[in-house]
Amino acid sequence: MDVTTALGISYPIGLGLAAVGAGIGLGRAVGQAMEAMGRQPEAIGKIQIAMIIGAAFIEALAIYALVSPFLAKASGIFS
């Protein structure tokens, strides 16, 4: 198996794993934030801001995984 074939197989698998990981991470983050908001309603503002920032970081990692195959294609790795 040459490098191009290996990358052609591994990028979709890696992207799928990144999407699953981001989904699990977002689900846990939002779930725990909702639980914390239910326990301490007076801290909803602080919890919500921290949750949104964390969700943005998780989504950024998923977007990096999505963009990397396109950058690899543009750089000539898949030539």
Long-range contacts (C-beta under 8 A, 24 or more apart in sequence): 3-77, 4-77, 4-78, 4-79, 7-72, 7-77, 7-78, 8-78, 11-68, 11-69, 11-72, 14-65, 15-65, 15-66, 15-69, 18-61, 18-62, 18-65, 18-66, 19-62, 19-65, 21-62, 22-58, 22-59, 22-61, 22-62, 25-58, 26-55, 26-58, 26-59, 29-54, 29-55, 29-58, 30-55
